[in-house]
Amino acid sequence: MGVQLILTVWLICGVVTAIIAGSKDRNWVGWLLIGLVLGIFGVILIACMPSLSPQLVAVSSAHQQAEHRASKTCPECAETVLMEANVCKHCGFRFNSVKTISS
Ligand SMILES: [Zn+2]
């Protein structure tokens, strides 16, 4: 009782800090040390920290969407245009009456 209990609580705070840090895509080893030093304050600190992951995921998914946007090849000029396009931006060829080959 006493010191041992405080040490146990401190240790748990360190682990909890590391777990929260890990879930926020942060360096959990570093935060484990911070949690062990600061105890409950480490938990409060990491809880207030913004997560790194949602922003990164949003950026990468937006990137993927741009890369994977469907496109088709213009039969007139053989340039790649977006699948939604009705008119070729390169030569002005109209797609609406023609079924283009899509892969
Ligand atoms: Zn064209």
Boltz pocket constraint, residues with backbone or C-beta under 6 A from the ligand:
constraints:
  - pocket:
      binder: B
      contacts: [[A, 74], [A, 75], [A, 76], [A, 77], [A, 78], [A, 79], [A, 88], [A, 89], [A, 90], [A, 91], [A, 92], [A, 93]]
      max_distance: 6.0
